[in-house]
Amino acid sequence: MKEFNTIRTRANRLDSPDKATGEAIYVDDISKPGMLFGALLQSPHAHAKVLSIDTTEAKKLPGVKAVLTSKDVGTIPYGVSPARYDETVFVTDKVRYVGDEIAAVAATSLDIALKAVELIRVEYEILPAVFTVEDAIKEDAPQIHEKYKGNLTAEVHQEFGDVEKGLKESDIIKTTTVKNKRQDGAFLEMQGCIAEFDRRGNLTLTSGTQTPHYVQRTVAMVLGMDIGKVRVKKPYLGAGFGIKAAANPMELACCFLAKETNKPVKMNYTREQVFMFCRARHQFTHTITTGAKKDGTLVALKHECTLDGGAYSSFGIATVYYAGSLLAGPYKLPNMSYEGFRVYNNKPACGAQRGHGAVIARAAFEQQLDMIAEELGIDPMELRIKNMMSRGDTTCNDLNMSSFGMSECIDAVREGSDWDRKKGNMPIGKGIGMACGFFVSGAGFPIYRSDTYHGTVMIKLTEDGGTALVYTASAEIGQGSDTAFAMIAAEALGVPLSAIRLASGDTDMGVDLGAYSSRQTLMTGHATKDAAEHVKSQVLAVLAEKLDTPVEDMDIKNGFIEFKNQTLDFSELRTTYIKEHRGWIDNPDSEKLTFNEASRIAYLEKGTIVGTGKYKPVFLGGKYKGAAVGTSPAYGCSAQVAEVTVDMGTGQVIIDNVTDAHDCGKAINMTSVEGQMEGSVSMGMGEAMHEEVIFDDKGNVLNNDLAEYKLVTAMDMPKVKSIVVESDEPNGPFGAKEVGEGAIMPTIPAILNAVYDAAGVRIYELPLTPERVYTAIQEYKERKGAA
Amino acid sequence: MKEFNTIRTRANRLDSPDKATGEAIYVDDISKPGMLFGALLQSPHAHAKVLSIDTTEAKKLPGVKAVLTSKDVGTIPYGVSPARYDETVFVTDKVRYVGDEIAAVAATSLDIALKAVELIRVEYEILPAVFTVEDAIKEDAPQIHEKYKGNLTAEVHQEFGDVEKGLKESDIIKTTTVKNKRQDGAFLEMQGCIAEFDRRGNLTLTSGTQTPHYVQRTVAMVLGMDIGKVRVKKPYLGAGFGIKAAANPMELACCFLAKETNKPVKMNYTREQVFMFCRARHQFTHTITTGAKKDGTLVALKHECTLDGGAYSSFGIATVYYAGSLLAGPYKLPNMSYEGFRVYNNKPACGAQRGHGAVIARAAFEQQLDMIAEELGIDPMELRIKNMMSRGDTTCNDLNMSSFGMSECIDAVREGSDWDRKKGNMPIGKGIGMACGFFVSGAGFPIYRSDTYHGTVMIKLTEDGGTALVYTASAEIGQGSDTAFAMIAAEALGVPLSAIRLASGDTDMGVDLGAYSSRQTLMTGHATKDAAEHVKSQVLAVLAEKLDTPVEDMDIKNGFIEFKNQTLDFSELRTTYIKEHRGWIDNPDSEKLTFNEASRIAYLEKGTIVGTGKYKPVFLGGKYKGAAVGTSPAYGCSAQVAEVTVDMGTGQVIIDNVTDAHDCGKAINMTSVEGQMEGSVSMGMGEAMHEEVIFDDKGNVLNNDLAEYKLVTAMDMPKVKSIVVESDEPNGPFGAKEVGEGAIMPTIPAILNAVYDAAGVRIYELPLTPERVYTAIQEYKERKGAA
């Protein structure tokens, strides 16, 4: 007998047919009768006082139904972290970046709305603007927010162990500074939403969000409504990558416009507005000092980081913590200090993006490990294996590796990439590199610090007994979560996947914190399993009574009721309950009782069978400030090997192949796990190789389209060998943990280490443009020539 | 302290604002991306063999995506009563009425679909057709259905007591024959639907139906699908009156077209097609013989009835039973016999319409009561009071008057109409008349004979504790049921109506047999109350534990938790659970604990709070065949007085006013009860005065529009004095029972009796056209002159 019937298979995703046929409904596919179209007036200046706003002409334009500014909607502050609510729907006194929202218009057509936006007259008094961390922290720098002196969003000062002592005891110390460039989420579907009030004052916001729950909370807070009167619904979503994980000002403006006009209002960002809004990966500058013993034992890590935050905090408080805390593993590291500073300036705000905060820190650190290994003459893999934590170990900052398939991942990529044969034996211009990484499976607390549930799920059986309807507020954002939860429900209930219908992304269905921090498979998965078990127990309890058999002697497997050591006669039961329904209860004459029959009997006996499930992690994290950020019920871990070709004449880098192993605890849908691994490699490659949001000196994005912002395309993708490792996470449903973000961690440093192996140069500034690599090669040649 | 806080008030209906502003979404307001439009080919002949169907040219037309006939969709028979499944989606061998469905087309526009329908070539062999009961029952009449010999859909032969003996013992015997004309439902919204398959084979049918549950069952059966894979959703509905209480062939064709094309398909009936489809009130011919003692005591009723059924049975089997069984009350009647025959012919099928089956029988019988009263010199009211049943009495055919406010109704209309002063004292041409009636509050069995639940309801509390989401599959069809269930939920839960959000009309939400037989307030109301009590018990159980107080000592009233004889301190509870949510938990410092707080505490303690409720009537009805039809958990009863003016020169009748009293057990929403009473008077007036579907001799409807089919308009309505009587029905939720159909019962006979009072003529054929009344007056004058 197989251990599992549904999970660990390669299931067809529930959403694939809709997406393959173009029939999937996204926000912009939806129209409502009488719907108006909204548009935003956004600042053309990076920093300016708003002296006056004149909406007279805009309001006069035929077809315009509402023009709103902060005078109309109030100035309730909001943001991501309650500790740093630094935004309002529309600006009050001044604009802080090119794109800051000043007003919104609803009109009978988008053309009219856009025309009306042009008719709004704003008087500005231009203020000096700052666009870099360096300029923003100068003593006389213009202050972006009155309340947050020195343009600091947040600062972190942490020390675990004694770093200075550790460094003194080290035989080898490496210090490097690594920086990346600002990224854009560059998802295919731009943000969009439709807000609609019913006449009893209930609001439905249909939005392209990763986090219906947080949007619901923010909308309720900013509009002054009860949470129970706000319903947020997410249709299909064209990805988010973290950027869509919080309410945006367009969503809020849209709700206010709908309230004002008593009509449904639709709004969409253009691609330019997506770049303007940003909220994607920060530009980080990491200075890292690592100390090790001669034998390679890591002793201390000293880490300083600044984050180029932009005009608002967004996820910044969490980001600055993550940038530090996730270096404490997967290696034993007794002493670690971290100084982090997230700095405001007059660019769009940065936020969370896949691998939130930890990606560039990992790139810097894993490069240093290679440098230390080289200097000590140890194979880089061996150095990592030597320092590797074990299952059950806890990092210096209290992260517990409750499952830990790191060694299996290293073994897998070592063998899969033919590392031992290739490493050290590549010709000039060809290189191989590796790196490891790990990431959280959800955050220990909701963003707003509460002990509420992270996920609740309802499962209802249909009256015919044949179908289980799974209701979850979780967010399918393209990652395959709907399919994963349907599979978990099927597995836990003991029915085939075809017996599951699932509805998600609707706050009326329950609480779910949404798709961020790689939390859903573990957390929503738990709630789904819990609900399915609740349903199962109710069905079996009825059978137990009717057949006079203890519940413990029964189980449901693959659509059949399994009885322990018993040959029971179901004919009486069938005569009483099923007879009249032959034709639509399957298999009524089989020797085995089907789930369909049992579920129908339970319905007739008890009425609607509804199971509820919930999940809340146990208290996680240490006692230090910020402990909650980074602590998780479980950590996914991964190793990757990259092979590259560097054109020594031009500096052009080509990724030849990637071998990728990830420990996801237990694969729910094997194909989706691999999909997340490959997606992570693709995104990591883009960041390593060419992604960069470029600004002019006024704070305008110069490459605000997908022609000039260079993503990795299918043509650029190397062969990726994905190896799924399963460590059976004790805190995960059926042993599952994250894969969506952890898999990006090793990609950049593996590439950087491979480039070094190929060309002998270390690149400390991303992306790896040919110019940058070429320059490094020339400097290297000069140094070698000089030596 | 008031007994009730929410019910028995005049609540604003949940649907009123949407409807008043035009924002209510009906089926035809909905569009789906890629949606196709369907059209039906319907027979132009009343009776013909179909020799061949050639769809070649239709399929060639650009834009046509599917053309389906019975060859494509199969011939699974369906209908309303499983005992008489005499329909198929498309005809197989022959057409049976003008409008019979032959084929359906789906195309990219309605224009193309209609054009394609014209291109389908059908070869017919015309058969002789019959259009009347008299012709259809002739020995050599053409047979409409091979299986049902003699063109009989159903026949009923019942006798309770000994009628012949009763008549022999009678001092006075009256025999009359009364007939009406076929009606049309004439609802404002024509039937429409949208069918859509997802790519996993699940079907969603959005349809303008009164009975999502039955449509779901029929669709599943005809398409060969599991019920759990078929979801039927009903948006706002522009009334139904019984006609939309079963699946129609357009719905089924639409599902097949969606399956064939893999696209959403929308179909609508035109007004002409509504008349063609019909399924409205039959033309009845009742011959009734009533025997009474000298003192007015009713002794026996002998009743024969034929129903002009049309080409299919539809609800006909139930109709022919109802036409007999509901004369057994509200008067004591020891002996009753009934012979009923429902006859097929080549007109559209008739079905159920408000007051299903019982309206014309009541009109005939209540006229006879007046005739007997007149001859015996007894006031018609007194005669009725003398024979009136009492609470708890059971009719000869086992209908139990578990509550019975009939006397109160009579008293109310007697006083309200100033009967005692007016009766017998009106000048010629002015008249006053009265009648009584009663009707079921739902049928004892579902149409398909099962002991399944008649209603299941789920109620889920939102995480903030402030809102209860009520999920029901019941059908708001304009009658106000959504509001009634929200009020029942609020009352049972102990919260204000504003705390309720309700979603209905969706088979995924549960089982509900829908809006027919005036069942919802009692049956769905029970299930709603049950679900609310389940929720309440869960919330109070948590409080009981937290406050160490027995559940019995707590209640919820008007949004507050009430504690018996206790002064409890909630500060610790609030500190633990509520503190962090100040701002969105109301009233956190009040001395009283709010429901909002308690519900939030319950959520934090237990997860999602979901209550489930269900209702199934106890076994009802006697042992005789057909006992289930007509038996109900409760019966609404009513009395009406009508005053009329008859123009003795032209025969024109004007209804001057109506005084209407109805015993609804307990009024949930007082305004809606009155609305149903007034609506019933309006519909009864239409039938009495001018409604009549007129056919030519080929079976075509001549007056198939609302210009020529004469409905009662607002201009025609007299003043109606509505008096609500409450008898506290023991089988009803909070004592409630029906009002939607019972209130029509006395309208026609009250008018007929008033016309007699005014003009001295009894009219035995409806409607009361001036011609018919004029002719009767002339005959009366001649008789008088001759006498």
HADDOCK unambig.tbl for C-alpha pairs under 7 A between the chains (distance, minus, plus):
assign (segid A and resid 17 and name CA) (segid B and resid 199 and name CA) 5.75 0.50 0.50
assign (segid A and resid 18 and name CA) (segid B and resid 199 and name CA) 6.61 0.50 0.50
assign (segid A and resid 29 and name CA) (segid B and resid 33 and name CA) 6.90 0.50 0.50
assign (segid A and resid 33 and name CA) (segid B and resid 29 and name CA) 6.85 0.50 0.50
assign (segid A and resid 199 and name CA) (segid B and resid 17 and name CA) 5.70 0.50 0.50
assign (segid A and resid 199 and name CA) (segid B and resid 18 and name CA) 6.56 0.50 0.50
assign (segid A and resid 226 and name CA) (segid B and resid 584 and name CA) 6.30 0.50 0.50
assign (segid A and resid 227 and name CA) (segid B and resid 464 and name CA) 6.26 0.50 0.50
assign (segid A and resid 228 and name CA) (segid B and resid 462 and name CA) 5.58 0.50 0.50
assign (segid A and resid 228 and name CA) (segid B and resid 464 and name CA) 6.36 0.50 0.50
assign (segid A and resid 228 and name CA) (segid B and resid 466 and name CA) 6.03 0.50 0.50
assign (segid A and resid 228 and name CA) (segid B and resid 467 and name CA) 5.24 0.50 0.50
assign (segid A and resid 452 and name CA) (segid B and resid 604 and name CA) 6.00 0.50 0.50
assign (segid A and resid 456 and name CA) (segid B and resid 607 and name CA) 6.89 0.50 0.50
assign (segid A and resid 456 and name CA) (segid B and resid 608 and name CA) 6.58 0.50 0.50
assign (segid A and resid 462 and name CA) (segid B and resid 228 and name CA) 5.60 0.50 0.50
assign (segid A and resid 464 and name CA) (segid B and resid 227 and name CA) 6.25 0.50 0.50
assign (segid A and resid 464 and name CA) (segid B and resid 228 and name CA) 6.35 0.50 0.50
assign (segid A and resid 466 and name CA) (segid B and resid 228 and name CA) 6.02 0.50 0.50
assign (segid A and resid 467 and name CA) (segid B and resid 228 and name CA) 5.25 0.50 0.50
assign (segid A and resid 584 and name CA) (segid B and resid 226 and name CA) 6.27 0.50 0.50
assign (segid A and resid 604 and name CA) (segid B and resid 452 and name CA) 6.01 0.50 0.50
assign (segid A and resid 607 and name CA) (segid B and resid 456 and name CA) 6.90 0.50 0.50
assign (segid A and resid 607 and name CA) (segid B and resid 614 and name CA) 6.08 0.50 0.50
assign (segid A and resid 608 and name CA) (segid B and resid 456 and name CA) 6.58 0.50 0.50
assign (segid A and resid 608 and name CA) (segid B and resid 612 and name CA) 6.73 0.50 0.50
assign (segid A and resid 612 and name CA) (segid B and resid 608 and name CA) 6.73 0.50 0.50
assign (segid A and resid 614 and name CA) (segid B and resid 607 and name CA) 6.06 0.50 0.50
